[in-house]
Amino acid sequence: MNKDGLQLIWFRSDLRITDNTALIHACHSGRPVIALYIATPKQWYEHTVAPIQIDLIQRRLLVLQQQLHTLNIPLLICEVDDYTSIPELMKNLVNQHHISHVFCNKQDEWNEKQRDHSVNQALVEKQVKVSIFDDSCAIAPGRVKTKQGGTFKVFTPFRREWLNVYHSLLPEAQPAPQAVVLHPITSELLAQSATSVSFSYPEKDSAFWPVEEDDIRRQLQAFCLEKVHLYNEHRDIPAIDGTSCLSPYLAIGALSVRQCISILRSEFPHCLESSEQGAFIWLNELIWREFYRHLTESYGKLSRNQPFHAWTTKIRWRSADDELKCWQQGETGFPIVDAAMKQLLATGWMHNRLRMIVASFLTKDLLIDWREGEKWFMSQLIDGDFASNNGGWQWAASTGTDAQPYFRVFNPTLQGQRFDPNGDFIRKWIKELKDVPNKYIHTPHLWDGANTLNYPKPIVDHKQARLLAIETFKQAKIFNQENMLAAK
């Protein structure tokens, strides 16, 4: 191993210089540093990554490049087909730039773990050291354990223990590292910095979402100062701008969860204890994010297209392509569902309460496999994040751990009446309903003027669909139990 070689920081879903564990360690080595980002368009296709998220990444990479430039670190941006091509690329870079040590932050999904294992094997052969750090969570997966040393499967006890561990560690967001020494190789690479970034992938404009460091930080601070105290009252009302809208930055790692909690605690020092305050309620959402990441790390089957509960593989999902398309395009005849889906199509984002409503509708009212919804969300969401998306869908479909019980089925009409009582959100996204009276905004098919509307009638009877869903899940559970008894 060449101890005098350069250091390489490999960026993945951690596109920031502040509070980046791998970058900090690479810079503290005292050696010159090269940064790397590898685009994998074929892999993105397989993972149905949204074009709008890739556009956000492309724009963020230019910001990251500028920030790294101030640290004397050039950013190489490479493109290969998929993960299987990365080991060879890494070996070539190691030879070309005399790299002796590679630093990166851990990713917990199955394919990413296999990629890192292959890269590690390839680099060990080249006598290159690889250091991988836990960075995506405030408390690393494996640190929040049950008394028996296992992984929590229920959120509330997980949160209780997470808070205990957090109190003992008090992890803080770390500042960006100091500039590193230059080297002839890094000096030459700095002079060749890219002026644009474009990958071989479909494009969808993400310009609505700023990517500059100061803008993201201001958005976080403004939320904590101006909105979080009302978060508990406003977070479920889609017509109100009451959420943080920081999820796209957390998804690509332009912002860390530690940064979020650090600023939250600086404004609300007692937020860890005051469970009724809006600050704690938002913290609770961040802990849900941690919960799903811990589960993803512990249960590889979750990122291999499998449900958490094995008995749910017996559910007889309906094959209904026409109804699936109606759901995707926001043409189900249920206004709150359709408005949410149209928001997703137009912006690449959806309010969290609405994500639960539309997921319940697909899996319970239409009885369509949750994996169809999970895939569609990932193909559209600017904040697509495997662990959170998978966890949310399995929660709604009653296939996941600590999920919504299968016999509790959201009534989409009542959900709309409760969270968008006057139809403000609905009218914003469904222009055809702008003249429908408030009394009928959630049931426009019952309005006297329904025949004049260019809006579909409900594609399903909720009462009947609810009964069918409950019976279908019940039969799947009985069938599974009978099989288990027969196996004994």
C-alpha positions as CSV (number, residue, x, y, z in Angstrom):
1,M,0.0,0.0,0.0
2,N,1.3,3.5,-0.9
3,K,1.0,5.4,2.4
4,D,1.9,8.6,0.6
5,G,-0.9,8.2,-2.0
6,L,-3.9,10.5,-2.3
7,Q,-7.2,10.1,-0.5
8,L,-10.5,9.7,-2.3
9,I,-13.9,10.7,-0.9
10,W,-16.6,8.9,-2.8
11,F,-19.9,10.9,-2.6
12,R,-23.2,9.0,-3.0
13,S,-26.4,10.2,-1.2
14,D,-24.4,12.7,0.9
15,L,-23.9,15.7,-1.3
16,R,-22.6,18.2,1.2
17,I,-19.4,19.3,2.9
18,T,-20.9,20.2,6.2
19,D,-21.4,17.4,8.7
20,N,-20.2,14.8,6.2
21,T,-18.4,12.1,8.3
22,A,-16.5,10.5,5.4
23,L,-15.3,13.8,4.1
24,I,-14.2,15.0,7.5
25,H,-12.1,11.8,8.0
26,A,-10.6,12.1,4.6
27,C,-9.5,15.7,5.2
28,H,-8.1,14.9,8.6
29,S,-5.7,12.4,7.1
30,G,-3.4,15.3,6.2
31,R,-3.0,14.1,2.6
32,P,-4.4,15.7,-0.6
33,V,-7.9,14.6,-1.4
34,I,-9.9,13.9,-4.6
35,A,-13.7,13.7,-4.6
36,L,-15.7,11.4,-6.8
37,Y,-19.4,11.0,-7.8
38,I,-20.5,8.1,-10.0
39,A,-23.7,8.3,-12.0
40,T,-25.3,4.9,-12.8
41,P,-28.3,5.6,-15.2
42,K,-29.1,1.9,-15.8
43,Q,-29.2,1.3,-12.1
44,W,-31.4,4.3,-11.7
45,Y,-33.8,2.8,-14.3
46,E,-33.9,-0.4,-12.3
47,H,-34.6,1.5,-9.1
48,T,-37.2,3.7,-10.9
49,V,-35.4,6.9,-9.7
50,A,-37.4,10.0,-10.6
51,P,-36.0,12.2,-13.3
52,I,-36.7,15.3,-11.2
53,Q,-34.6,13.9,-8.4
54,I,-31.7,13.3,-10.8
55,D,-32.0,16.8,-12.0
56,L,-31.8,18.0,-8.4
57,I,-28.7,15.9,-8.0
58,Q,-27.1,17.3,-11.2
59,R,-27.7,20.9,-10.0
60,R,-26.5,20.1,-6.5
61,L,-23.3,18.5,-7.8
62,L,-22.2,21.9,-9.3
63,V,-22.7,23.5,-5.9
64,L,-20.8,20.7,-4.3
65,Q,-18.0,21.1,-6.8
66,Q,-17.7,24.8,-5.9
67,Q,-17.7,24.1,-2.2
68,L,-15.0,21.4,-2.6
69,H,-12.9,23.8,-4.7
70,T,-12.6,26.0,-1.6
71,L,-11.1,23.0,0.2
72,N,-8.6,22.3,-2.6
73,I,-10.5,19.2,-3.5
74,P,-11.4,18.5,-7.2
75,L,-14.7,16.6,-7.9
76,L,-14.6,14.0,-10.6
77,I,-18.0,13.1,-12.1
78,C,-18.1,9.8,-13.9
79,E,-20.9,7.8,-15.5
80,V,-21.1,4.0,-15.9
81,D,-24.1,1.8,-16.6
82,D,-24.7,0.3,-13.2
83,Y,-23.1,-0.9,-10.0
84,T,-21.4,-3.9,-11.6
85,S,-19.2,-1.4,-13.6
86,I,-17.9,0.5,-10.5
87,P,-15.2,-1.9,-9.2
88,E,-13.3,-1.6,-12.5
89,L,-13.8,2.1,-12.6
90,M,-12.4,2.4,-9.1
91,K,-9.4,0.3,-9.9
92,N,-8.6,2.6,-12.9
93,L,-9.0,5.7,-10.8
94,V,-6.7,4.3,-8.1
95,N,-4.0,3.6,-10.7
96,Q,-4.4,6.9,-12.6
97,H,-4.3,9.2,-9.5
98,H,-2.2,7.1,-7.1
99,I,-4.9,6.7,-4.5
100,S,-4.1,4.8,-1.3
101,H,-7.3,5.3,0.8
102,V,-11.0,5.5,-0.2
103,F,-13.5,7.1,2.2
104,C,-17.3,6.9,1.8
105,N,-20.5,6.9,3.9
106,K,-22.6,3.7,4.3
107,Q,-25.7,3.0,2.4
108,D,-28.0,0.3,3.9
109,E,-30.0,-1.0,0.9
110,W,-29.2,-4.5,-0.4
111,N,-27.9,-3.6,-3.9
112,E,-25.7,-0.8,-2.4
113,K,-24.2,-3.2,0.2
114,Q,-23.4,-5.7,-2.6
115,R,-21.8,-2.9,-4.6
116,D,-19.6,-1.8,-1.7
117,H,-18.6,-5.4,-1.0
118,S,-17.4,-5.8,-4.6
119,V,-15.6,-2.4,-4.6
120,N,-13.9,-3.3,-1.3
121,Q,-12.7,-6.6,-2.7
122,A,-11.3,-5.0,-5.9
123,L,-9.5,-2.3,-3.9
124,V,-8.0,-4.8,-1.3
125,E,-6.4,-6.5,-4.3
126,K,-4.8,-3.1,-5.1
127,Q,-3.7,-2.7,-1.5
128,V,-6.0,0.3,-1.1
129,K,-7.7,0.9,2.3
130,V,-11.4,1.5,2.3
131,S,-13.1,3.3,5.2
132,I,-17.0,3.3,5.4
133,F,-18.8,5.4,8.0
134,D,-22.3,5.6,9.4
135,D,-23.6,9.0,8.4
136,S,-27.2,8.9,7.2
137,C,-28.8,8.7,10.7
138,A,-28.4,10.7,13.9
139,I,-28.0,7.3,15.7
140,A,-26.3,4.7,13.6
141,P,-28.2,1.5,12.8
142,G,-27.2,-1.1,15.4
143,R,-27.0,1.4,18.2
144,V,-30.7,1.4,19.1
145,K,-31.4,-2.2,20.3
146,T,-34.0,-4.0,22.3
147,K,-33.0,-5.4,25.7
148,Q,-32.4,-8.7,24.0
149,G,-30.0,-7.0,21.5
150,G,-32.4,-7.2,18.6
151,T,-33.9,-4.6,16.2
152,F,-37.1,-2.9,17.3
153,K,-40.1,-3.8,15.2
154,V,-42.5,-1.3,16.8
155,F,-42.0,2.4,16.6
156,T,-42.9,3.7,20.1
157,P,-40.4,1.6,22.0
158,F,-37.8,2.3,19.3
159,R,-38.4,6.1,19.8
160,R,-38.1,5.7,23.6
161,E,-34.8,3.9,23.3
162,W,-33.6,6.2,20.5
163,L,-34.2,9.2,22.8
164,N,-32.2,7.4,25.6
165,V,-29.3,6.8,23.3
166,Y,-29.5,10.3,21.9
167,H,-29.3,11.7,25.4
168,S,-26.2,9.7,26.1
169,L,-24.4,10.5,22.9
170,L,-25.8,14.0,22.0
171,P,-24.5,13.8,18.4
172,E,-23.9,17.3,16.9
173,A,-23.6,18.4,13.4
174,Q,-19.9,18.9,12.5
175,P,-18.6,21.9,10.6
176,A,-17.1,21.6,7.1
177,P,-13.4,20.6,7.3
178,Q,-10.5,22.9,6.7
179,A,-8.8,23.1,3.3
180,V,-6.4,20.3,2.5
181,V,-2.9,20.5,1.0
182,L,-2.6,20.7,-2.7
183,H,-0.8,18.2,-4.9
184,P,0.2,18.4,-8.6
185,I,-2.6,15.9,-9.5
186,T,-5.3,17.8,-7.5
187,S,-4.1,21.2,-8.8
188,E,-4.4,19.9,-12.4
189,L,-7.9,18.4,-11.8
190,L,-9.1,21.6,-10.1
191,A,-8.3,23.5,-13.3
192,Q,-10.5,21.1,-15.2
193,S,-13.7,21.6,-13.2
194,A,-17.0,20.9,-15.0
195,T,-19.2,23.8,-16.0
196,S,-22.3,21.7,-16.4
197,V,-23.5,18.2,-15.4
198,S,-25.8,16.1,-17.5
199,F,-26.4,12.4,-17.2
200,S,-27.9,9.9,-19.7
201,Y,-31.3,10.0,-18.0
202,P,-34.7,11.5,-18.7
203,E,-34.9,15.1,-17.5
204,K,-37.5,16.9,-15.4
205,D,-36.9,20.4,-14.2
206,S,-36.3,20.8,-10.4
207,A,-35.6,24.5,-10.5
208,F,-38.4,25.2,-7.9
209,W,-36.1,23.6,-5.3
210,P,-33.0,25.7,-4.6
211,V,-29.7,23.8,-4.2
212,E,-27.4,26.5,-2.8
213,E,-26.1,25.9,0.8
214,D,-27.4,29.2,2.2
215,D,-30.8,28.7,0.7
216,I,-31.2,25.3,2.2
217,R,-30.0,26.4,5.6
218,R,-32.3,29.4,5.5
219,Q,-35.2,27.2,4.8
220,L,-34.4,25.0,7.7
221,Q,-33.9,27.9,10.1
222,A,-37.1,29.6,8.9
223,F,-39.1,26.5,9.5
224,C,-37.7,26.1,13.0
225,L,-38.3,29.8,13.8
226,E,-41.6,30.4,12.1
227,K,-43.5,27.2,11.6
228,V,-42.5,24.4,13.8
229,H,-44.3,25.7,16.9
230,L,-47.6,25.2,14.9
231,Y,-46.5,22.0,13.3
232,N,-48.8,19.8,15.3
233,E,-51.8,21.9,14.2
234,H,-50.8,22.5,10.6
235,R,-48.9,19.4,9.5
236,D,-52.0,17.4,8.3
237,I,-53.6,20.3,6.3
238,P,-52.3,20.2,2.7
239,A,-53.7,23.6,1.9
240,I,-51.4,25.2,4.5
241,D,-47.7,25.6,4.0
242,G,-47.1,24.0,7.4
243,T,-44.4,21.4,6.7
244,S,-40.6,21.8,6.4
245,C,-40.4,20.6,2.7
246,L,-36.8,19.6,3.5
247,S,-37.2,16.0,2.5
248,P,-35.6,16.4,-1.0
249,Y,-32.4,17.6,0.6
250,L,-32.4,14.8,3.2
251,A,-32.9,12.3,0.4
252,I,-29.9,13.4,-1.6
253,G,-27.8,14.3,1.4
254,A,-27.6,18.0,0.8
255,L,-28.7,18.3,4.4
256,S,-28.1,15.9,7.3
257,V,-30.6,14.8,10.0
258,R,-28.0,16.0,12.6
259,Q,-28.1,19.5,11.1
260,C,-31.9,19.4,11.4
261,I,-31.9,18.3,15.0
262,S,-29.1,20.6,16.0
263,I,-30.9,23.7,14.8
264,L,-34.2,22.5,16.2
265,R,-32.6,22.0,19.6
266,S,-30.9,25.4,19.5
267,E,-34.3,27.0,19.0
268,F,-36.2,24.6,21.3
269,P,-33.7,23.3,24.0
270,H,-36.4,21.2,25.6
271,C,-37.9,19.6,22.5
272,L,-36.6,16.2,23.5
273,E,-38.9,16.2,26.5
274,S,-41.9,18.4,25.6
275,S,-43.9,15.8,23.7
276,E,-46.9,18.0,23.1
277,Q,-45.0,20.8,21.3
278,G,-44.7,21.1,17.6
279,A,-40.9,20.8,17.8
280,F,-41.1,17.4,19.4
281,I,-43.8,16.3,16.8
282,W,-41.4,17.3,14.0
283,L,-38.5,15.5,15.8
284,N,-40.8,12.5,15.9
285,E,-41.0,12.5,12.1
286,L,-37.3,12.5,11.9
287,I,-37.2,9.5,14.3
288,W,-39.6,7.7,12.0
289,R,-37.0,8.2,9.3
290,E,-34.4,6.7,11.6
291,F,-36.7,3.8,12.4
292,Y,-37.2,2.8,8.7
293,R,-33.4,3.1,8.1
294,H,-32.7,0.8,11.0
295,L,-35.2,-1.7,9.7
296,T,-33.7,-1.5,6.2
297,E,-30.2,-2.2,7.6
298,S,-31.4,-5.2,9.6
299,Y,-33.8,-6.8,7.1
300,G,-32.3,-7.2,3.7
301,K,-35.6,-8.6,2.4
302,L,-37.1,-5.1,2.6
303,S,-34.9,-3.9,-0.3
304,R,-35.5,-7.1,-2.2
305,N,-39.2,-6.4,-3.0
306,Q,-40.5,-8.5,-0.1
307,P,-43.0,-7.6,2.6
308,F,-42.0,-7.5,6.2
309,H,-44.7,-10.0,7.3
310,A,-44.5,-13.3,5.4
311,W,-48.2,-14.0,5.6
312,T,-49.0,-11.0,3.5
313,T,-47.4,-12.8,0.5
314,K,-50.7,-14.8,0.5
315,I,-52.8,-11.7,-0.3
316,R,-54.6,-12.0,-3.6
317,W,-54.0,-8.6,-5.0
318,R,-56.2,-7.5,-7.9
319,S,-54.8,-7.1,-11.4
320,A,-56.4,-3.9,-12.6
321,D,-54.2,-1.9,-15.0
322,D,-57.0,0.5,-15.9
323,E,-57.7,1.4,-12.3
324,L,-54.0,1.6,-11.6
325,K,-53.6,4.2,-14.4
326,C,-56.6,6.2,-13.1
327,W,-54.9,6.3,-9.7
328,Q,-51.5,7.3,-11.2
329,Q,-53.1,10.1,-13.3
330,G,-55.5,11.4,-10.6
331,E,-58.7,10.3,-12.2
332,T,-60.3,8.1,-9.6
333,G,-63.4,10.3,-8.9
334,F,-62.3,10.8,-5.3
335,P,-61.2,14.5,-5.2
336,I,-58.6,14.3,-2.3
337,V,-56.9,11.4,-4.0
338,D,-56.9,12.9,-7.4
339,A,-55.7,16.3,-6.2
340,A,-52.8,14.6,-4.4
341,M,-51.8,12.6,-7.4
342,K,-51.9,15.6,-9.7
343,Q,-49.7,17.5,-7.2
344,L,-47.2,14.6,-7.4
345,L,-47.3,14.6,-11.2
346,A,-46.8,18.4,-11.4
347,T,-44.2,19.0,-8.7
348,G,-42.6,15.7,-7.8
349,W,-43.7,16.2,-4.2
350,M,-46.7,15.3,-2.1
351,H,-47.9,16.3,1.4
352,N,-47.3,13.4,3.9
353,R,-50.9,13.1,5.0
354,L,-51.9,12.8,1.3
355,R,-49.3,10.1,0.8
356,M,-51.1,8.0,3.5
357,I,-54.5,8.6,1.9
358,V,-53.5,7.7,-1.7
359,A,-51.5,4.7,-0.5
360,S,-54.5,3.4,1.5
361,F,-56.8,4.0,-1.5
362,L,-54.6,2.0,-3.9
363,T,-54.0,-0.9,-1.5
364,K,-57.3,-1.2,0.2
365,D,-60.0,0.5,-2.0
366,L,-58.5,-0.9,-5.3
367,L,-56.7,-3.8,-3.6
368,I,-53.7,-3.3,-5.9
369,D,-50.3,-4.5,-4.8
370,W,-48.4,-1.9,-2.7
371,R,-45.3,-2.5,-4.8
372,E,-47.0,-0.8,-7.7
373,G,-47.5,2.3,-5.6
374,E,-44.0,2.1,-4.1
375,K,-42.5,2.0,-7.6
376,W,-44.7,4.8,-9.0
377,F,-43.8,7.1,-6.1
378,M,-40.1,6.5,-6.6
379,S,-40.5,7.2,-10.3
380,Q,-42.1,10.6,-9.5
381,L,-40.8,11.9,-6.1
382,I,-38.1,14.5,-5.9
383,D,-37.6,13.2,-2.3
384,G,-37.6,9.6,-3.2
385,D,-35.9,7.7,-0.4
386,F,-36.0,3.9,-0.4
387,A,-36.3,3.3,3.4
388,S,-39.0,6.0,4.0
389,N,-40.9,5.2,0.8
390,N,-40.9,1.5,1.4
391,G,-41.8,1.9,5.1
392,G,-44.6,4.2,4.3
393,W,-46.1,1.9,1.7
394,Q,-45.8,-1.2,3.8
395,W,-47.4,0.8,6.7
396,A,-50.4,1.8,4.5
397,A,-50.7,-1.7,3.0
398,S,-50.6,-3.5,6.4
399,T,-47.7,-5.6,5.2
400,G,-45.0,-3.9,7.2
401,T,-43.8,-3.9,10.8
402,D,-45.9,-1.7,13.2
403,A,-48.2,-1.0,10.2
404,Q,-51.8,0.1,10.0
405,P,-54.0,-2.9,11.0
406,Y,-55.5,-4.4,7.8
407,F,-59.1,-3.9,9.2
408,R,-58.6,-0.1,9.5
409,V,-59.3,1.3,6.1
410,F,-59.1,5.0,5.4
411,N,-62.4,6.4,4.0
412,P,-61.0,8.8,1.3
413,T,-64.1,11.0,1.4
414,L,-64.0,11.4,5.1
415,Q,-60.2,12.0,5.0
416,G,-60.8,14.8,2.5
417,Q,-63.6,16.4,4.6
418,R,-61.4,16.3,7.7
419,F,-58.1,17.6,6.3
420,D,-59.4,19.8,3.4
421,P,-62.8,20.8,4.7
422,N,-63.5,23.6,2.2
423,G,-61.7,22.0,-0.7
424,D,-59.0,24.6,-1.0
425,F,-56.3,22.1,-1.8
426,I,-58.7,20.2,-4.2
427,R,-59.6,23.3,-6.2
428,K,-55.9,24.2,-6.5
429,W,-55.1,21.0,-8.3
430,I,-58.4,20.1,-10.0
431,K,-59.6,23.1,-11.9
432,E,-62.7,21.2,-13.1
433,L,-64.1,21.4,-9.5
434,K,-63.5,25.1,-8.9
435,D,-67.2,25.9,-9.1
436,V,-68.5,23.0,-7.1
437,P,-70.1,24.1,-3.8
438,N,-68.2,23.3,-0.6
439,K,-71.0,20.9,0.4
440,Y,-70.2,18.7,-2.6
441,I,-66.5,19.3,-3.1
442,H,-65.7,15.9,-1.8
443,T,-68.6,14.1,-3.5
444,P,-69.0,16.1,-6.8
445,H,-70.9,13.2,-8.4
446,L,-73.8,13.9,-6.0
447,W,-74.0,17.6,-7.0
448,D,-76.9,18.7,-9.2
449,G,-74.5,20.1,-11.7
450,A,-72.4,17.0,-11.9
451,N,-73.3,16.4,-15.5
452,T,-71.6,19.6,-16.5
453,L,-68.3,18.6,-14.9
454,N,-65.4,17.1,-16.9
455,Y,-64.5,15.0,-13.9
456,P,-64.9,11.2,-13.5
457,K,-67.3,9.4,-11.2
458,P,-65.9,7.3,-8.4
459,I,-64.2,4.2,-9.9
460,V,-65.0,2.1,-6.9
461,D,-67.7,1.9,-4.1
462,H,-65.7,2.5,-0.9
463,K,-68.0,0.6,1.4
464,Q,-67.9,-2.5,-0.8
465,A,-64.2,-2.1,-1.4
466,R,-63.5,-1.9,2.3
467,L,-65.3,-5.1,3.0
468,L,-63.5,-6.9,0.2
469,A,-60.1,-5.7,1.4
470,I,-60.8,-6.8,5.0
471,E,-62.0,-10.2,3.8
472,T,-59.1,-10.6,1.5
473,F,-56.5,-9.9,4.2
474,K,-58.4,-12.1,6.6
475,Q,-58.4,-15.0,4.2
476,A,-54.6,-14.6,3.5
477,K,-53.9,-14.7,7.2
478,I,-56.1,-17.9,7.7
479,F,-54.5,-19.6,4.7
480,N,-51.0,-18.8,6.0
481,Q,-51.9,-20.2,9.5
482,E,-53.3,-23.4,8.0
483,N,-50.2,-23.9,5.9
484,M,-48.0,-23.4,9.0
485,L,-50.1,-26.0,11.0
486,A,-49.9,-28.4,8.1
487,A,-46.1,-28.0,7.9
488,K,-45.9,-29.1,11.6
